[in-house]
Amino acid sequence: MTTTASHHLSPAFPGRAPWGTANKLRAWQQGALEKYVQEQPRDFLAVATPGAGKTTFALTLASWLLHHHVVQQITVVAPTEHLKKQWAEAAARIGIRLDPDYSAGPLSKEYHGVAVTYAGVGVRPMLHRNRCEQRKTLVILDEIHHAGDSKSWGEACLEAFDPATRRLALTGTPFRSDTNPIPFVTYEEGNDGIRRSSADYTYGYGNALGDGVVRPVIFLSYSGNMRWRTKAGDEIEARLGEPLTKDAISQAWRTALDPRGDWMPNVLRAADQRLTEVRKGIPDAGALVIASDQDSARAYAKLIREITGRKATVVLSDDNGASKKIDEFSASDDRWMVAVRMVSEGVDVPRLAVGVYATTISTPLFFAQAVGRFVRSRRRGETASVFVPTIPTLLSFASEMEVERDHVLDKPKKDGEEDPYAEEDKLLAEAEKQQDEDTGDQDMLPFEALESDAVFDRVLYDGAEFGMQAHPGSEEEQDYLGIPGLLEPDQVQLLLQKRQARQIAHSRQKPAEQADLLEMPAERRPVVSHKELLELRKQLNTMVGAYVHQSGKPHGVIHTELRRVCGGPPSAEATAGQIRERIKKVQEWATRMK
């Protein structure tokens, strides 16, 4: 099959092919089509990075199958109401008419098929099965990993589309954070005995970046001091990026995203400055805040109004006019949009170039889909900028943008299941509960964010880290916010290296007493993971265990005494510095007893 096989397509399709490729398919789309036509499989899984053009590929293939009478009708299954309408609009541009409002009964003869949601299939699987049995059907399963969102959805898809003549599965992220099997996906067992999804054609972010199909992404990470009150009533202060327990990381993260603190206003102000710089090269560039919940989304929109003097578009999932708002924002040159989850996947707003990741969702699937909103390239040299908190998990996702992933069915045991200290940690938690009266469930208070500030921490690009810490509004921060919005990928790397070298040279000229921030390049300031913190806790528990035999006191008594002398919360919530201090103290006690 050659590009001339789709000669009947509208000249405007694909509407946003990259430079020099209008009216013809991208190389990966052509390669996937040729493989499909040669093999003629019943099931085909195409994995292509967000922004690569999965819709174009699928609809071109659908047109070919209709033209050659392999199928007589099409069913597109999408994750959301907005996306099924988007599919119908895209199909109409090449002469395929899909009904996005279909609910039941015979389909009008003017349509070639229907566009429905996974939820809709879950409600009436037999309706769609009957349609597949009556006429030869191509089923396009968009972002098919959603078919594993619930057992009922997966079962409904299997029941509804088992009789389909052809099934085309599409995804930009073929992995899930759970082990729910995805319907119509082949799993192959590796040498390690773990079953992983097997794609028929894969086009990853690294390949797309090399082809100029997607934008390079610059991640700007912000740290800062956080102070909050736990449910047990303890006030805790910690810095984003320093080694913390999982619970403490979660609480510090929530504190940073609280709109009443200083972290979010400072990061939004920096993101708006970045947007202004990007707009010098991309005049209609837009920015998006991905929020955790509706209250936060409204609060962030209010902050943006105060910072910019302009109203932000707010998109809420339960808003009947949400799709219309997204379309209006996409067609305008407005600066800011704030949304909860609606635009995190599949929604096509190609002018989005700046993002703020202001949600505590920490799965690789959601992060990849969220970043995918900013990578769609329209012309050569466009870059994307995403602002993130200095959270170890997020930074690891950012540094692994080009890593290919598959959906794993058989996950290895989670951390702690084979941990020889796991049982001791449980006993320790119980001992501390018995000794610390203020941790009783009856006295639980609501979590409360008390205070936050922001510090520019580092830039991540292409797996490398650049920059030294800087205060918001400082000349050093402006150096990175002012990177041009139109650059080739290799130019981004070179410019970041130059900016860091200039920052280091400027730092050396300042007197030592002026160094109020940690003045060390990012690559020498590794963000400590939870695993490393776990090692410190194990070390403390070992020291306390040894001191138990030496002193004859119970574990809980020793830990309570360490808390009283050294200060801070229970060990499960203590920072690395606090744990090191307790290790030092218990070593001191043990030495005295010898």
C-alpha positions in Angstrom: 0.0 0.0 0.0 1.3 3.5 -0.9 0.2 7.0 0.0 -1.7 7.1 -3.3 -4.1 4.5 -1.7 -5.6 7.3 0.3 -5.7 9.7 -2.7 -9.4 10.3 -2.1 -8.8 11.9 1.3 -9.5 15.5 1.8 -6.5 17.8 1.0 -6.9 19.1 4.6 -6.3 15.6 6.0 -4.2 15.2 8.1 -4.9 18.8 9.0 -1.7 19.2 11.0 0.9 17.0 9.4 4.4 18.3 10.1 6.2 20.6 7.8 6.5 19.4 4.3 4.1 16.4 4.7 0.7 17.9 4.0 -1.5 15.6 1.9 0.7 12.5 2.7 1.1 10.2 5.6 3.9 10.3 8.1 6.6 7.6 7.7 5.4 5.6 10.8 1.7 5.8 9.6 2.7 4.5 6.2 4.8 1.8 7.8 2.0 0.7 10.1 -0.5 0.7 7.2 1.8 -1.4 5.0 2.3 -3.9 7.7 -1.5 -4.1 8.3 -2.4 -4.5 4.6 0.3 -7.2 4.2 -0.7 -9.3 7.2 -4.5 -8.6 7.3 -4.8 -9.4 11.0 -8.1 -9.5 12.8 -6.5 -7.8 15.8 -3.8 -5.0 15.5 -2.3 -3.0 18.4 -0.7 0.3 17.3 1.3 2.0 20.1 2.3 5.6 19.1 3.4 8.4 21.4 0.8 11.1 22.1 0.8 13.7 19.3 2.1 11.3 16.7 -1.1 11.0 14.7 -2.9 7.8 15.8 -6.3 9.2 14.7 -5.0 9.9 11.2 -3.6 6.4 10.9 -6.8 4.7 12.1 -9.1 6.7 9.9 -6.9 6.2 6.8 -7.0 2.4 7.5 -10.8 2.6 8.1 -11.2 4.3 4.8 -9.1 1.6 3.1 -11.0 -1.2 4.7 -14.4 0.3 3.7 -13.1 1.0 0.1 -12.0 -2.6 -0.3 -15.3 -4.0 1.3 -13.4 -5.7 4.0 -15.8 -4.1 6.4 -19.2 -2.4 6.0 -19.4 -0.3 9.1 -17.2 1.3 11.8 -17.5 1.6 15.6 -15.1 3.9 17.4 -14.8 3.5 21.2 -13.3 6.4 23.0 -12.6 7.2 26.7 -14.8 10.4 27.0 -17.8 12.1 25.5 -15.5 14.9 24.2 -13.2 12.4 22.5 -16.0 10.6 20.7 -17.2 13.9 19.2 -13.6 14.7 18.3 -13.4 11.4 16.4 -16.6 12.1 14.5 -15.3 15.5 13.5 -12.0 14.1 12.3 -13.7 11.2 10.4 -16.1 13.7 8.7 -13.0 15.5 7.2 -12.2 12.4 5.1 -15.8 11.5 4.2 -16.5 9.0 6.9 -19.6 9.9 8.8 -19.9 8.7 12.4 -22.8 9.3 14.7 -21.4 10.5 18.1 -24.9 10.7 19.6 -26.0 7.1 18.9 -27.7 5.3 21.8 -29.8 2.5 20.4 -31.9 1.2 17.5 -31.2 1.2 13.7 -28.5 3.6 12.5 -29.5 6.1 9.8 -28.2 5.1 6.3 -26.3 8.4 6.1 -23.7 7.2 8.6 -20.8 4.7 8.2 -20.8 3.9 11.9 -20.9 5.2 15.4 -18.6 6.8 18.0 -19.3 5.6 21.6 -17.6 5.6 25.0 -16.2 2.7 27.0 -18.8 3.5 29.7 -21.6 3.4 27.0 -20.4 -0.1 25.9 -20.3 -1.2 29.5 -24.0 -0.3 29.9 -25.3 -2.0 26.7 -22.7 -4.5 25.4 -25.4 -6.7 23.7 -26.5 -3.7 21.6 -23.0 -3.4 20.1 -22.6 -7.2 19.7 -25.8 -7.3 17.7 -24.5 -4.6 15.4 -21.3 -6.5 14.9 -23.2 -9.7 14.1 -25.5 -8.0 11.6 -22.7 -6.3 9.5 -19.0 -6.7 9.0 -17.6 -4.2 11.5 -14.2 -2.5 12.1 -13.9 -1.6 15.8 -11.4 1.1 16.7 -10.6 1.0 20.4 -9.0 4.4 21.2 -6.7 4.5 24.2 -7.5 0.8 24.7 -5.9 0.7 28.2 -9.2 2.2 29.4 -10.9 -1.1 28.6 -9.1 -2.4 31.7 -10.3 0.5 34.0 -12.8 -1.8 35.5 -13.6 -5.5 35.2 -17.1 -4.8 33.9 -15.7 -2.5 31.1 -13.2 -5.2 30.0 -15.9 -7.9 30.1 -18.3 -5.7 28.2 -15.8 -5.0 25.4 -15.1 -8.7 25.1 -18.8 -9.5 24.9 -19.7 -6.6 22.5 -16.8 -6.9 20.0 -16.0 -10.6 20.0 -17.9 -11.0 16.7 -16.2 -8.0 15.0 -14.5 -8.6 11.7 -11.6 -6.4 12.5 -10.4 -4.8 15.7 -7.8 -1.9 15.8 -6.5 -1.0 19.2 -4.7 2.3 19.7 -2.8 3.7 22.6 -0.1 6.2 23.5 0.6 4.4 26.8 0.2 0.7 26.5 0.9 0.2 30.2 -1.4 0.4 33.2 -0.7 0.9 36.9 -2.6 -2.3 37.8 -2.6 -5.8 36.4 -6.1 -5.7 34.9 -5.8 -7.4 31.4 -6.6 -5.3 28.4 -9.1 -6.9 26.0 -7.9 -8.0 22.5 -4.3 -7.4 23.5 -1.7 -10.1 23.2 0.5 -10.8 26.2 3.9 -12.6 25.8 5.9 -14.2 28.6 9.4 -13.0 29.0 12.5 -14.8 30.3 11.6 -13.5 33.8 8.2 -15.3 33.7 6.4 -12.0 33.5 3.7 -11.5 30.8 3.9 -8.1 28.9 1.7 -6.6 26.2 3.0 -7.1 22.7 2.3 -4.4 20.1 2.1 -5.0 16.4 3.6 -1.6 15.6 5.3 0.8 18.0 6.3 4.5 17.4 7.8 5.9 20.6 8.5 9.4 21.8 12.2 9.1 21.0 11.5 8.2 17.4 8.9 10.9 17.0 11.2 13.5 18.5 13.9 12.5 16.0 11.4 12.8 13.1 10.3 16.2 14.3 6.7 14.9 14.8 6.6 16.0 18.5 8.2 18.8 20.5 11.1 18.3 22.9 9.9 18.8 26.5 11.7 21.0 29.1 10.7 20.1 32.6 11.2 23.0 35.2 11.2 21.6 38.7 10.4 23.7 41.8 11.3 22.8 45.4 10.7 24.8 48.6 10.0 24.5 52.3 6.6 23.0 53.3 4.9 23.1 56.7 1.7 21.2 57.6 -0.2 19.7 60.5 -0.9 16.0 60.3 -4.1 14.2 61.4 -2.3 13.3 64.6 -1.8 17.0 65.3 2.0 17.1 64.7 3.4 20.1 62.9 6.0 18.9 60.3 8.3 21.0 58.1 10.2 19.5 55.2 11.7 20.5 51.9 10.5 19.1 48.6 13.1 16.8 47.1 14.8 15.8 50.4 14.4 12.2 51.5 11.0 11.7 53.1 8.6 8.8 53.8 5.9 8.1 51.3 3.3 9.7 53.6 5.5 12.7 54.2 6.1 13.2 50.4 2.4 13.0 49.8 1.6 15.6 52.6 4.4 17.9 51.5 3.1 17.6 47.9 -0.4 18.5 49.0 1.0 21.5 50.9 2.8 22.8 47.9 -0.4 22.6 45.7 -2.5 24.4 48.3 -3.6 27.6 46.6 -3.4 29.5 49.9 0.4 29.0 50.2 3.2 30.8 48.3 4.3 27.8 46.2 1.5 27.7 43.6 1.4 31.5 43.1 5.1 31.6 42.5 5.1 28.7 40.1 2.1 30.1 38.2 3.9 33.4 37.9 7.0 31.7 36.6 4.9 29.6 34.1 3.2 32.7 32.9 6.6 34.4 32.3 7.7 31.3 30.4 4.5 31.5 28.3 5.3 35.1 27.4 8.7 34.1 26.2 7.3 31.1 24.2 4.8 33.4 22.6 7.6 35.5 21.0 8.1 32.5 18.7 4.6 30.9 18.9 2.2 33.8 19.1 -0.9 31.7 19.9 0.8 29.4 22.5 -1.5 28.5 25.4 -0.9 27.1 28.9 -2.7 24.5 31.0 -2.9 23.8 34.7 -3.9 20.2 35.5 -5.5 20.4 38.9 -6.4 17.7 41.5 -10.0 18.7 42.1 -12.6 21.3 41.2 -12.1 23.5 44.2 -8.4 23.8 43.5 -9.0 24.4 39.8 -11.2 27.4 40.6 -8.7 28.7 43.1 -5.9 28.4 40.6 -8.0 30.3 38.0 -8.4 33.1 40.5 -4.6 33.2 41.1 -4.0 33.4 37.3 -6.5 36.3 37.1 -4.6 38.1 39.9 -1.2 37.4 38.2 -2.1 38.1 34.6 -5.1 40.4 34.8 -6.9 38.0 32.4 -9.5 35.3 33.0 -8.6 31.7 32.6 -10.8 29.1 31.0 -11.9 26.6 33.7 -13.0 23.1 32.5 -14.7 20.8 34.9 -15.7 17.2 34.2 -19.3 17.6 35.3 -19.8 20.8 33.3 -22.2 20.1 30.4 -20.4 22.8 28.4 -16.9 21.4 29.0 -16.4 20.2 25.4 -17.5 23.5 24.0 -15.1 25.4 26.3 -12.2 23.2 25.2 -13.1 23.8 21.5 -13.4 27.6 22.1 -10.1 27.7 23.9 -8.4 25.7 21.2 -9.7 28.1 18.5 -8.8 31.3 20.5 -5.5 32.9 21.5 -6.3 33.0 25.2 -3.4 32.3 27.5 -4.6 30.0 30.2 -6.8 27.0 30.8 -7.3 25.1 34.1 -8.8 21.6 34.2 -9.1 18.7 36.5 -8.8 15.6 34.4 -10.7 16.2 31.1 -7.8 17.4 29.1 -5.2 15.0 30.4 -5.7 12.5 27.7 -6.6 12.5 24.0 -8.0 16.0 23.9 -6.5 17.9 21.0 -5.4 21.4 21.8 -2.3 21.7 19.7 -1.4 25.2 20.7 -0.8 24.1 24.3 3.0 24.7 24.9 3.3 25.3 28.7 1.9 23.1 31.5 1.8 23.1 35.2 1.4 19.6 36.8 -0.6 20.6 39.9 -2.1 17.2 40.8 -1.0 14.6 43.2 -1.7 11.7 40.8 1.6 9.9 40.5 1.1 7.0 38.1 3.3 6.8 35.0 0.2 6.4 32.8 -1.4 9.7 33.9 1.9 11.6 33.8 2.6 10.4 30.3 -0.8 11.3 29.1 -0.7 14.7 30.8 2.7 15.6 29.2 1.2 14.3 25.9 -1.0 17.4 25.8 2.0 19.6 25.2 4.1 17.7 22.7 2.0 18.0 19.5 4.2 19.8 17.0 2.8 22.1 14.4 6.0 23.5 13.0 9.7 22.9 13.3 11.5 24.1 16.4 8.6 24.3 18.8 9.4 23.3 22.4 7.1 22.4 25.3 7.7 23.4 28.9 6.1 21.6 31.9 6.4 22.8 35.5 6.5 20.1 38.2 7.2 19.9 41.9 10.5 18.3 43.0 8.9 15.0 43.7 11.2 11.9 43.1 8.5 10.0 41.3 7.7 12.8 38.9 11.4 13.5 38.2 12.0 9.9 37.4 9.0 9.9 35.0 10.4 13.1 33.4 13.8 11.6 32.9 12.4 8.5 31.3 10.3 10.2 28.6 11.9 8.2 25.8 11.6 4.8 27.6 9.3 2.3 25.9 6.8 0.6 28.3 4.5 -2.3 28.0 1.6 -3.4 30.1 2.8 -5.9 32.7 0.3 -8.5 33.9 2.4 -10.3 36.4 4.0 -7.7 38.7 6.9 -8.6 41.0 6.3 -8.3 44.7 6.0 -4.8 46.0 8.6 -3.2 48.2 8.4 -4.5 51.7 6.9 -7.9 50.9 10.4 -9.4 51.0 11.8 -6.9 53.3 13.2 -8.5 56.4 12.5 -5.3 58.4 8.8 -5.1 57.3 7.5 -7.0 60.4 9.7 -4.9 62.7 8.4 -1.7 61.1 4.9 -2.9 61.9 5.8 -3.6 65.5 7.5 -0.3 65.7 4.4 1.5 64.5 2.3 -0.3 67.1 4.8 0.5 69.8 4.9 4.2 69.0 1.1 4.3 69.0 1.1 2.8 72.5 3.6 5.3 73.7 2.3 8.5 71.9 -1.1 9.2 73.3 -1.7 12.0 70.7 -1.8 9.5 67.8 -5.0 7.9 68.9 -7.7 7.7 66.2 -10.2 9.4 68.5 -8.1 12.6 68.4 -7.6 12.6 64.6 -7.6 16.1 63.1 -8.1 17.0 59.4 -4.8 17.4 57.4 -3.9 21.1 57.2 -1.4 22.8 54.9 0.1 25.7 57.0 2.8 27.3 54.9 4.8 26.9 51.6 7.4 28.7 49.6 8.9 28.0 46.2 12.5 27.7 45.0 13.5 27.1 41.4 15.3 23.8 41.6 16.4 22.4 38.3 15.6 21.8 34.6 15.3 18.3 33.2 15.8 17.7 29.5 16.6 14.5 27.6 17.4 12.6 30.7 20.0 15.2 32.0 19.6 17.8 34.8 20.7 21.4 34.7 20.7 24.5 37.0 21.3 25.5 40.5 18.7 26.6 43.0 17.4 30.1 42.7 14.7 32.3 44.3 11.6 33.2 42.3 12.1 36.4 40.4 15.9 36.1 40.5 18.2 36.7 37.6 19.2 33.0 37.7 15.6 31.8 37.4 14.9 34.2 34.6 17.8 32.7 32.7 15.9 29.4 32.4 12.4 30.9 32.0 13.8 33.0 29.1 14.9 30.1 26.9 13.5 30.7 23.4 10.3 28.8 22.5 11.6 27.9 19.1 14.7 25.7 19.2 16.0 22.5 17.7 16.4 19.7 20.3 20.3 19.9 20.1 20.1 23.7 20.6 18.0 23.2 23.8 20.8 21.0 25.3 23.5 23.4 24.3 21.7 26.4 25.7 20.9 24.7 29.0 24.6 23.8 29.4 25.6 27.5 28.7 23.0 28.8 31.2 24.2 26.5 33.9 27.9 27.4 33.3 26.9 31.1 33.6 25.0 30.4 36.8 28.0 28.6 38.4 30.4 31.4 37.4 28.1 34.0 38.9 27.8 31.9 42.1 31.6 31.8 42.5 31.8 35.6 42.4 29.4 36.0 45.4 30.7 36.1 49.0 30.0 32.9 50.8 27.7 34.6 53.3 25.3 35.4 50.5 24.8 31.8 49.6 21.4 31.3 51.3 20.5 28.4 48.9 22.3 25.2 48.2 24.6 26.3 45.4 25.4 23.1 43.6 24.6 21.9 40.1 21.5 19.7 39.8 23.4 16.6 38.7 25.3 16.7 42.0 22.1 17.2 44.0 20.3 13.9 43.5 16.7 13.8 44.7 16.7 11.0 47.3 14.2 8.3 46.8 11.9 6.6 49.3 14.1 3.5 49.1 17.1 5.4 50.3 15.1 6.8 53.2 13.9 3.2 54.0 17.5 2.2 54.3 18.0 4.9 56.9 15.0 3.7 58.8 16.3 0.2 58.7 19.6 1.4 60.1 17.8 3.3 62.9 15.7 0.2 63.7 18.8 -2.0 63.8 20.5 0.4 66.2 17.4 0.6 68.4 17.2 -3.2 68.3 20.7 -3.6 69.5 20.1 -1.0 72.2 17.0 -2.9 73.4 19.3 -5.9 74.4 21.8 -3.5 76.0 19.4 -1.4 78.0 16.5 -3.8 78.6 14.0 -1.2 77.5 11.2 -1.9 75.0 11.4 -0.6 71.4 8.6 1.9 71.8 10.1 3.4 74.9 13.5 4.0 73.1 11.8 5.5 70.1 9.7 7.8 72.2 12.8 8.9 74.2 14.6 9.7 70.9 11.6 11.8 69.8 11.6 13.7 73.0 15.4 14.4 72.9 15.8 15.0 69.2 12.4 16.4 68.4 10.3 15.7 65.3 7.4 13.3 64.4 7.3 9.5 64.7 9.9 7.6 62.7 7.5 6.8 59.9 7.1 10.6 59.2 10.6 11.7 60.1 12.9 13.3 57.4 16.3 11.8 56.6 18.0 14.5 58.7 15.9 13.7 61.7 16.5 10.0 61.4 20.3 10.5 61.1 20.2 12.6 64.2 18.4 9.8 66.1 20.9 7.3 64.8 23.7 9.5 66.1 21.9 9.9 69.5 21.3 6.1 70.0 24.9 5.4 69.1 25.9 7.9 71.8 23.7 6.2 74.3 25.1 2.8 73.5 28.7 4.0 73.8 28.0 5.4 77.2 26.7 2.1 78.5 29.8 0.2 77.5 
